[in-house]
């Protein structure tokens, strides 16, 4: 085995499915046995004892498919019989993708909004039983990487270990929620109520309740679960096998389960946007009361009398450890090319497609939060004493409202990137209205911010929060006594259409931004005349000051950290600059109210067209490839600001740090990537320093000459 490169190649081991022994002369499965049991605790802690169907007259009869009388006439008829595949468990594989269902992007859930399923309890019950005849697909995912080297990626499908060759040996069953078990019983939160009444029978009763439910949005879920599979034992064996190879990389072992859920939701009463807005306020009526339990064994590993459905974890491991080792000998692992194209290909395509309706739902949410805070403050002002009223108006409300308004600002920022809607006119209209309301020049900001993304961390072009550079300090020092000044800051104004910041063809866009700001100033002035300027002060102006605080703090901390470099124009590339970004955790409220602009900013800098609601998925897809080039900081957010102020005060080259640090040098190479490509093209990387910058060398030399 190659101890340096890993144990198995992705090509050699992708989507491995253990073969099954021949099933003899069986032409198809007999009716699968379903035992609908009342729940009495987590299935992993129960002894699952197979019970012959013939001995239980009170249980439902063996189920082989929905009867024609139970199905609504609108349901599409199946035209083909069950499909079976040699070497795989004998199952009706059509049930993994039934008519009128869609599979989620991560293959974990199939989802339907078919009308008949929300109106016909018998049809729903029949469908749930049918979908429960196929198991979930438990998998083992083994991944090894070093920096940006992906050494191996193994995926094993364990579904065949849940289905015995002889259908009479099956132990799978439907389980209803127990009386004393917390679950979603038609509400928006887990609860012990309502319970089934006397005479109500499990699945049929819950399906009937779901159909009768008049909630605007209701969802019925069938969860397929695997019981009594010892993940810890398997992971231990895998890690021991890899440890023998002396592999030095990062190893992750995961146990994902695909086709784990089937959900049925009632159709939209108006449209998707109306449903999204309704859900924000009323939530969903969730029914998560039914599980299809597929035991790996009838008891947990190590318990007396344990019987496995097909084979034990130990037997399976003895059969599969050698193929894994053999696959490792075929590995072709090496440096993975890291460029924008490769990163983009790793991200699912749907992550680049914004939804106007979904984006608008977040606008509505933030507006609702802002209005709710204002209403609550007005109520407190009327009922509380003068001191509490003062604190509510001038402290608590402005702070909280400022966060909600910052969320709106971030959504307009996404509109400027094209991540709000595929319709540019819609995106620019929404962005213009929101930013103008928040006193930001939308089109002017969109232009300058695009330049920041295009030249991030280039010390000569990216002027966001410019930092002192020791190389240029002498020029600053010598120019202090010069009476001649440059043209001044007004030449870089966001409000001047002929500013040096903008192209000539953007002239009228900048004018429109100014018109929007002037219109908003007029609105604020008239509101002051109508309600009083003191009211306008605490309801709008002070919260707006908080908005500006958050925007400055957030954008400043995106690229200010002792582990993040700056680049000279000679050494700068787009990818180097974009990767000099850090993801921080500002806490639950800020994380969600600012739409992940703080905690998922690396992917935003690489691909600004990814909307915030896809940013987590896109980040997860990129991280294995980025390796150590992905920067994150778990320091408290205010602590991070203090660190930035005290430790990131000026920059200078540091070739030794460049070689040791996680700086993207371009193309892969050994010998510490050719000494980080000769310290990134001869001291082209600049690092933050703390304290006062030393005086220019020429000044110190002149001082020495004077003393001599």
C-alpha positions in Angstrom: 0.0 0.0 0.0 1.2 3.5 -0.8 1.6 5.1 2.7 2.0 8.6 1.3 -1.0 8.9 -1.0 -3.7 7.0 0.9 -5.6 3.8 0.6 -8.1 4.1 -2.2 -8.9 6.3 -5.2 -12.2 8.0 -5.7 -12.5 6.5 -9.1 -11.8 3.0 -7.8 -14.3 3.2 -4.9 -17.0 5.7 -5.8 -20.5 4.5 -4.9 -19.5 0.9 -4.0 -22.5 -1.3 -3.4 -21.7 -4.6 -1.7 -23.0 -7.5 -3.9 -25.5 -10.0 -2.6 -25.6 -13.7 -2.8 -27.9 -15.1 -5.5 -31.5 -15.4 -4.4 -32.1 -18.7 -6.0 -35.2 -19.2 -8.1 -37.2 -16.4 -6.6 -39.0 -14.4 -9.2 -40.0 -11.6 -6.9 -40.7 -10.8 -3.3 -43.6 -12.1 -1.4 -45.7 -9.6 0.4 -43.4 -7.7 2.8 -44.5 -8.0 6.5 -45.6 -4.9 8.2 -46.2 -4.9 12.0 -47.7 -1.6 13.1 -46.6 -1.3 16.7 -47.3 1.4 19.3 -44.0 3.2 20.1 -42.5 2.6 23.5 -39.2 4.5 23.2 -36.4 4.9 20.8 -36.1 2.0 18.4 -32.4 1.6 19.0 -33.1 0.6 22.6 -35.8 -2.0 21.8 -35.3 -5.7 21.1 -36.8 -6.2 17.7 -38.2 -9.7 17.6 -39.6 -11.0 14.3 -43.2 -12.1 14.7 -44.8 -14.4 12.1 -47.6 -12.6 10.4 -50.0 -15.6 10.7 -50.0 -15.5 14.5 -51.4 -11.9 14.8 -54.9 -11.5 13.6 -55.2 -8.0 15.1 -52.4 -6.7 12.9 -52.9 -5.3 9.4 -52.7 -8.0 6.7 -49.5 -8.2 4.6 -49.4 -5.3 2.2 -48.6 -5.6 -1.5 -49.7 -2.3 -2.8 -52.6 0.2 -2.7 -56.0 -1.0 -3.6 -57.7 0.8 -6.4 -60.6 1.9 -4.3 -58.3 3.8 -1.9 -56.7 5.9 -4.6 -58.0 9.2 -5.8 -58.9 9.2 -9.5 -56.4 12.0 -10.1 -53.4 9.8 -9.1 -51.4 8.8 -12.2 -51.5 5.1 -12.8 -48.3 3.0 -12.8 -47.7 1.5 -16.2 -44.9 -0.9 -15.3 -44.5 -3.7 -12.8 -41.8 -3.8 -10.1 -38.2 -3.5 -11.2 -35.6 -5.9 -9.8 -31.9 -5.9 -10.3 -29.4 -8.8 -10.2 -27.1 -8.7 -7.2 -29.2 -6.2 -5.3 -31.9 -6.8 -2.7 -35.3 -7.9 -4.0 -37.3 -4.7 -3.7 -39.6 -2.6 -5.8 -37.2 0.1 -6.6 -39.9 2.3 -8.2 -40.8 3.3 -4.7 -37.6 5.4 -4.4 -39.0 7.8 -7.1 -42.8 7.4 -7.1 -45.0 9.5 -9.4 -45.5 13.2 -8.5 -42.5 13.1 -6.0 -39.2 15.0 -6.3 -35.9 14.0 -4.8 -34.0 16.7 -2.9 -30.6 17.8 -4.0 -28.8 15.8 -1.3 -30.9 12.7 -2.0 -32.2 12.5 1.6 -35.9 13.4 1.0 -38.6 12.8 -1.6 -41.3 15.4 -1.6 -44.7 15.7 -3.1 -47.4 18.5 -3.1 -50.0 16.3 -4.9 -53.5 17.5 -4.0 -55.1 14.0 -3.6 -52.7 13.1 -0.8 -53.8 16.0 1.3 -57.5 15.4 0.7 -57.8 11.6 0.8 -56.8 9.9 4.0 -57.0 6.4 2.6 -54.8 7.3 -0.3 -52.2 8.9 2.0 -52.2 5.9 4.3 -51.9 3.5 1.4 -49.0 5.5 0.0 -47.2 5.6 3.3 -47.4 1.8 3.6 -46.1 1.5 0.0 -43.2 3.8 0.6 -42.3 1.9 3.7 -41.7 -1.3 1.7 -38.2 0.0 0.7 -35.5 0.8 3.2 -33.4 3.9 3.5 -29.9 3.7 2.0 -27.3 3.9 4.8 -23.8 4.7 3.6 -20.3 5.0 4.8 -18.3 7.9 3.5 -14.5 7.8 4.2 -12.5 10.9 3.1 -8.8 11.6 3.5 -7.1 14.9 2.6 -4.0 16.9 3.2 -4.2 20.6 2.6 -5.7 20.6 -0.9 -4.7 17.1 -1.7 -7.7 14.7 -1.8 -6.1 11.3 -1.2 -9.2 9.1 -1.2 -12.9 9.3 -1.1 -14.8 6.0 -0.4 -18.5 5.6 -0.4 -20.1 2.3 0.6 -23.8 1.5 0.4 -25.1 -0.7 3.2 -28.7 -1.0 2.0 -28.3 -4.7 1.2 -27.6 -5.5 4.9 -31.2 -4.5 5.8 -33.0 -6.9 3.5 -32.6 -10.7 3.9 -32.7 -13.1 0.9 -35.8 -14.8 2.4 -38.6 -12.3 2.7 -40.0 -14.2 5.7 -36.9 -13.2 7.7 -37.6 -9.5 7.4 -38.0 -7.5 10.6 -39.0 -4.1 9.3 -42.1 -2.5 10.7 -44.1 0.7 10.9 -43.9 2.5 14.3 -46.3 5.2 15.5 -45.3 7.8 18.0 -45.8 6.7 21.6 -48.2 8.3 24.0 -45.3 9.8 26.2 -43.0 10.6 23.3 -42.2 14.2 22.1 -43.0 14.6 18.4 -44.5 16.9 15.9 -48.2 16.1 16.2 -49.7 18.7 13.9 -48.0 21.7 15.4 -45.0 23.9 14.8 -43.1 22.5 17.9 -42.7 19.0 19.3 -45.4 18.1 21.8 -47.0 15.3 23.8 -50.5 16.4 22.6 -52.8 15.5 20.9 -53.0 11.8 21.6 -54.9 9.2 19.7 -58.3 8.5 21.2 -59.7 5.1 22.1 -60.3 3.1 19.1 -58.2 5.2 16.8 -55.7 3.0 15.0 -52.2 4.4 14.3 -51.3 5.3 10.8 -54.9 5.6 9.5 -55.9 7.9 12.4 -52.9 10.2 11.9 -53.6 10.4 8.1 -57.2 11.3 8.8 -56.1 14.0 11.2 -53.7 15.4 8.6 -56.4 15.5 6.0 -58.9 17.3 8.3 -56.3 19.8 9.3 -57.2 23.3 7.9 -53.8 24.8 8.4 -52.4 27.0 5.6 -49.3 24.8 5.4 -49.2 21.2 6.6 -46.6 18.5 6.1 -46.8 14.8 6.7 -43.5 12.9 7.0 -42.6 9.3 6.8 -39.1 8.8 8.3 -37.1 5.7 7.4 -34.6 4.8 10.1 -31.9 2.1 10.6 -31.8 0.5 14.0 -29.0 -1.2 15.9 -26.2 -0.7 13.4 -23.0 -0.1 15.4 -21.5 3.0 13.8 -18.8 3.4 16.4 -17.5 -0.2 15.9 -17.3 0.3 12.1 -15.6 3.7 12.4 -13.0 2.2 14.8 -12.1 -0.5 12.4 -11.8 1.9 9.5 -9.6 4.3 11.4 -7.4 1.4 12.7 -7.0 0.2 9.1 -5.9 3.6 7.9 -3.6 4.1 10.9 -1.7 1.0 9.9 -0.8 2.7 6.6 0.8 5.6 8.6 -1.4 8.0 6.7 -0.8 11.6 8.0 -3.7 13.4 6.5 -7.1 14.4 7.9 -9.5 11.4 7.9 -13.3 11.8 8.2 -15.7 9.0 8.5 -19.4 9.8 8.1 -22.6 7.7 8.0 -25.1 9.6 5.7 -28.4 8.1 5.0 -30.2 8.9 1.7 -33.9 8.4 1.0 -34.4 8.8 4.7 -37.7 10.7 4.5 -40.8 11.1 2.4 -42.8 14.3 2.9 -46.2 15.2 1.7 -47.2 18.9 1.8 -50.5 20.5 0.8 -50.5 22.5 -2.4 -50.0 26.3 -2.3 -53.3 28.0 -1.7 -52.2 31.0 -3.8 -48.6 30.7 -4.9 -45.2 29.9 -3.4 -44.5 33.4 -2.3 -47.8 33.6 -0.4 -47.0 30.3 1.2 -43.5 31.5 2.2 -44.9 34.6 3.8 -47.7 32.7 5.6 -45.1 30.2 7.0 -43.0 33.0 8.5 -45.9 34.0 10.7 -47.9 30.9 11.3 -45.3 28.2 10.8 -46.2 24.7 9.5 -48.5 22.1 10.9 -46.0 19.2 11.0 -46.9 15.5 11.3 -43.8 13.5 12.1 -45.5 10.6 13.9 -44.7 7.6 11.6 -41.4 5.8 11.2 -40.5 2.8 9.0 -37.9 1.0 11.1 -35.4 -1.2 9.3 -33.4 -3.1 11.8 -29.8 -4.1 11.0 -30.3 -6.5 13.9 -32.8 -7.3 16.6 -30.7 -5.8 19.4 -27.7 -3.6 19.9 -24.2 -4.9 19.3 -23.0 -6.9 22.3 -26.4 -7.7 23.7 -27.4 -11.4 24.4 -29.3 -13.1 21.7 -28.5 -10.6 19.0 -29.5 -11.7 15.5 -28.5 -9.8 12.4 -30.8 -9.5 9.4 -28.1 -10.5 6.9 -24.7 -10.4 8.6 -23.0 -8.8 11.5 -20.7 -5.8 11.4 -17.7 -8.1 12.0 -18.6 -10.4 9.1 -19.2 -7.5 6.8 -15.9 -5.9 7.8 -13.9 -9.2 7.1 -15.4 -9.3 3.6 -14.7 -5.6 2.8 -11.5 -4.6 4.5 -9.4 -6.3 1.8 -11.2 -4.7 -1.1 -10.6 -1.3 0.5 -6.9 -2.0 0.9 -6.8 -3.3 -2.7 -8.4 -0.1 -3.9 -5.8 1.8 -2.0 -3.1 0.2 -4.1 -4.8 1.6 -7.2 -4.9 5.2 -5.9 -4.0 8.0 -8.3 -4.3 10.7 -5.7 -2.2 13.9 -6.1 -2.4 17.6 -6.1 -5.9 18.8 -7.0 -5.8 21.8 -9.4 -7.2 24.7 -7.4 -8.8 27.4 -9.6 -12.1 29.1 -9.9 -13.4 26.6 -12.5 -12.6 23.6 -10.3 -14.2 25.2 -7.2 -17.3 26.1 -9.2 -17.6 22.6 -10.5 -17.6 21.3 -6.9 -20.7 23.5 -6.0 -24.1 22.1 -7.0 -25.6 24.0 -10.0 -28.7 25.0 -8.1 -26.7 27.0 -5.7 -26.1 29.6 -8.4 -29.8 30.0 -9.2 -31.5 32.6 -6.9 -35.3 32.5 -6.3 -37.1 35.8 -6.4 -39.9 34.5 -4.2 -37.5 33.1 -1.7 -35.4 36.2 -1.6 -38.5 38.4 -1.2 -39.7 36.2 1.7 -36.6 37.4 3.6 -37.3 41.0 2.8 -40.8 40.5 4.3 -39.3 38.7 7.3 -36.9 41.6 8.1 -39.7 44.2 7.6 -41.9 42.2 9.9 -39.2 42.1 12.6 -38.6 45.9 12.2 -42.4 46.7 12.4 -42.8 44.3 15.3 -40.0 46.0 17.3 -41.5 49.4 16.6 -44.9 48.3 17.7 -43.5 46.7 20.9 -41.6 49.9 21.7 -44.6 52.1 21.2 -46.6 49.8 23.6 -43.8 49.9 26.2 -43.7 53.7 25.9 -47.3 54.0 26.8 -47.4 51.6 29.7 -43.9 51.9 31.4 -42.5 54.6 33.5 -40.4 57.4 32.0 -37.0 55.7 32.6 -38.0 52.4 31.0 -39.6 54.3 28.1 -36.3 56.2 27.6 -34.2 53.1 27.6 -36.6 51.4 25.2 -36.7 54.3 22.8 -33.1 55.3 22.7 -31.2 52.2 23.6 -33.0 48.8 23.2 -35.1 49.6 20.1 -32.4 51.4 18.1 -30.0 48.5 18.7 -32.4 45.8 17.8 -34.0 47.7 14.9 -30.5 48.5 13.6 -29.8 44.7 13.2 -33.1 44.2 11.3 -32.3 47.1 9.1 -28.8 45.8 8.5 -30.4 42.5 7.3 -32.4 44.5 4.7 -29.2 46.3 3.7 -27.5 42.9 3.1 -30.4 41.7 0.9 -30.0 44.9 -1.2 -26.3 44.1 -1.3 -27.2 40.7 -2.8 -29.4 42.4 -5.3 -26.3 44.4 -6.5 -24.4 41.1 -7.0 -27.2 39.4 -9.0 -27.9 37.0 -6.1 -31.4 38.2 -5.3 -33.2 37.4 -8.6 -32.4 36.1 -12.1 -34.4 39.2 -13.3 -31.9 42.1 -13.2 -34.6 44.7 -13.3 -36.4 43.2 -10.3 -33.1 42.9 -8.4 -32.0 46.5 -9.1 -35.5 47.8 -8.3 -35.6 46.1 -4.9 -32.0 47.0 -4.2 -32.5 50.6 -5.1 -35.6 51.0 -2.9 -34.0 49.3 0.1 -30.6 51.1 -0.1 -32.2 54.5 -0.8 -34.4 54.0 2.3 -31.3 53.3 4.3 -29.4 56.3 2.9 -27.0 54.2 0.7 -26.4 55.2 -2.9 -27.3 51.9 -4.5 -25.8 52.1 -8.0 -22.7 54.0 -6.8 -22.1 51.4 -4.1 -22.8 48.6 -6.5 -20.0 49.9 -8.8 -17.3 50.4 -6.2 -18.2 47.2 -4.4 -17.8 45.2 -7.6 -14.3 46.6 -7.9 -13.6 45.5 -4.3 -14.6 42.0 -5.2 -12.6 42.1 -8.4 -9.4 43.2 -6.8 -9.8 42.1 -3.2 -6.7 42.6 -1.0 -4.6 44.2 -3.8 -3.0 47.0 -1.8 -2.8 49.3 -4.8 -6.4 48.9 -6.1 -8.6 47.6 -3.3 -8.8 50.7 -1.2 -11.4 49.4 1.4 -9.9 50.1 4.8 -6.4 50.9 3.4 -3.7 50.0 5.8 -0.3 51.6 6.2 2.5 49.9 4.3 6.1 50.3 5.4 7.3 50.4 1.8 5.3 53.5 1.1 5.7 55.1 4.5 8.7 57.1 3.4 6.7 58.7 0.7 4.0 59.7 3.2 6.7 61.1 5.5 8.4 63.2 2.9 5.1 64.6 1.5 3.9 66.0 4.8 5.8 69.2 4.4 4.8 69.6 0.8 2.4 72.5 0.3 0.9 70.9 -2.8 -1.9 68.5 -2.1 -3.7 66.0 -4.3 -7.2 66.7 -5.7 -8.7 65.5 -2.5 -11.3 63.1 -1.3 -14.1 64.7 -3.3 -12.6 63.2 -6.4 -13.5 59.8 -4.9 -17.0 60.7 -3.8 -19.8 58.2 -4.2 -22.2 61.1 -4.9 -20.4 62.7 -7.8 -21.4 61.2 -11.2 -18.0 62.2 -12.7 -16.1 60.8 -9.8 -12.9 58.8 -10.6 -14.6 55.8 -9.0 -17.0 55.3 -11.9 -17.0 54.7 -15.6 -18.4 57.2 -18.0 -21.4 55.0 -18.9 -22.4 54.9 -15.2 -23.1 58.6 -15.1 -26.9 58.4 -15.0 -26.9 55.5 -12.6 -25.1 57.6 -10.1 -27.5 60.5 -10.7 -30.4 58.1 -10.0 -28.7 57.0 -6.7 -28.5 60.7 -5.7 -32.2 61.2 -6.6 -33.1 58.3 -4.4 -31.2 59.7 -1.5 -32.7 63.2 -1.9 -36.2 61.7 -2.1 -35.6 59.8 1.2 -34.3 63.0 2.8 -37.5 64.6 1.8 -39.6 61.8 3.2 -37.7 61.9 6.6 -38.1 65.7 6.7 -41.9 65.5 6.2 -42.2 62.7 8.7 -40.5 65.0 11.2 -43.0 67.7 10.5 -45.8 65.2 10.9 -44.7 63.2 14.0 -42.0 65.4 15.4 -38.3 65.2 14.9 -37.7 63.6 18.3 -39.8 60.7 17.1 -37.9 60.5 13.8 -34.7 60.6 15.8 -35.3 57.4 17.8 -37.4 55.5 15.2 -35.1 56.0 12.2 -31.9 58.1 12.7 -30.4 56.3 15.7 -31.2 52.8 14.2 -29.6 54.0 10.9 -26.5 54.9 12.9 -26.4 51.3 14.1 -26.8 50.1 10.5 -23.7 52.1 9.5 -21.8 50.7 12.5 -22.6 47.1 11.6 -21.7 47.7 7.9 -18.3 49.1 8.8 -17.6 46.5 11.5 -18.7 43.6 9.3 -16.8 44.7 6.2 -13.7 45.7 8.2 -13.4 42.2 9.8 -13.9 40.3 6.6 -10.3 40.8 5.6 -8.6 41.9 8.7 -6.8 39.1 10.6 -3.2 38.3 11.5 -3.4 35.1 9.3 -4.7 37.0 6.2 -2.2 38.5 3.8 -2.3 41.5 1.5 -0.7 41.4 -1.9 1.3 43.8 -4.1 0.0 44.2 -7.6 2.9 42.0 -9.0 1.9 39.0 -6.8 -1.8 39.5 -6.6 -4.3 37.1 -8.4 -8.0 37.0 -8.1 -8.0 33.6 -6.2 -5.2 34.7 -3.8 -7.1 37.9 -3.0 -10.5 36.2 -2.6 -9.0 33.5 -0.3 -7.6 36.2 2.0 -11.1 36.3 3.7 -12.2 34.9 7.0 -15.5 33.4 8.1 -16.4 34.5 11.7 -19.2 33.4 14.0 -21.2 36.5 15.3 -23.7 34.4 17.2 -27.1 33.0 16.4 -29.1 36.2 16.0 -26.5 38.1 13.9 -25.8 35.0 11.9 -29.4 34.7 10.7 -30.5 38.4 10.8 -27.5 39.4 8.6 -28.2 36.5 6.2 -24.8 34.8 6.7 -22.8 37.6 5.4 -20.4 37.2 8.3 -20.1 33.5 8.8 -20.1 32.4 5.2 -18.2 35.2 3.5 -15.4 33.2 1.9 -17.8 31.6 -0.6 -19.4 35.0 -1.2 -16.1 36.5 -2.2 -15.3 33.6 -4.6 -18.8 33.4 -6.0 -20.9 36.5 -5.2 -23.8 35.3 -7.2 -24.6 32.5 -4.7 -27.6 33.6 -2.7 -27.2 33.5 1.1 -29.7 30.6 1.5 -27.4 28.4 -0.6 -24.1 29.7 0.9 -23.8 26.9 3.5 -24.2 24.2 0.9 -21.7 25.8 -1.4 -19.2 26.3 1.4 -19.5 22.6 2.5 -18.9 21.6 -1.1 -15.7 23.7 -1.4 -14.1 23.2 2.0 -12.6 19.7 1.2 -10.9 21.2 -1.8 -9.7 24.4 -0.1 -8.3 22.6 2.9 -6.1 24.9 4.9 -6.7 27.8 2.5 -10.1 28.1 4.1 -9.9 30.6 7.0 -12.2 30.7 10.0 -12.1 32.4 13.3 -14.2 31.3 16.4 -13.2 34.4 18.5 -16.2 36.4 19.8 -17.2 39.0 17.3 -16.4 42.0 19.5 -13.2 40.3 20.6 -12.2 39.9 17.0 -12.7 43.7 16.5 -10.4 44.4 19.4 -7.8 42.0 18.0 -8.0 43.6 14.6 -7.6 47.1 16.1 -4.6 46.1 18.3 -2.8 43.6 16.1 -3.5 44.7 12.5 -2.1 48.2 12.3 0.4 48.2 9.4 1.8 45.7 6.9 5.2 44.6 5.7 6.8 41.6 3.8 7.7 38.6 5.9 9.1 35.8 3.6 9.6 33.4 6.5 5.9 33.7 7.5 4.9 33.4 3.9 6.6 30.0 3.5 5.0 28.7 6.7 1.5 30.1 6.4 -1.5 28.8 4.5 -1.1 31.1 1.5 -2.3 30.0 -1.9 0.8 30.0 -4.0 -0.7 29.1 -7.4 0.2 25.6 -8.6 1.1 22.6 -6.5 4.7 21.6 -5.9 6.7 19.8 -3.3 9.4 21.3 -1.1 6.8 23.4 0.7 5.4 24.3 -2.7 8.8 25.5 -3.9 9.2 27.7 -0.8 5.7 29.1 -1.5 6.8 30.0 -5.0 9.8 31.9 -3.8 7.9 33.7 -1.0 5.2 34.5 -3.5 7.3 36.1 -6.2 9.9 37.7 -3.9 8.2 39.4 -1.0 4.9 40.1 -2.8 2.9 39.1 0.3 2.4 41.6 3.1 1.5 40.7 6.7 -0.2 42.6 9.5 1.9 44.0 12.3 1.0 45.4 15.7 2.2 48.5 17.4 3.6 51.7 15.9 5.2 51.5 12.5 9.0 52.1 12.7 10.2 55.4 11.1 11.5 55.2 7.6 14.9 53.8 7.3 16.2 56.9 5.5 15.2 59.0 8.5 17.0 56.8 10.9 20.1 56.8 8.8 20.1 60.6 8.6 19.7 60.7 12.4 22.7 58.5 12.8 24.8 60.7 10.5 23.9 63.7 12.5 25.0 62.1 15.8 28.3 61.0 14.3 
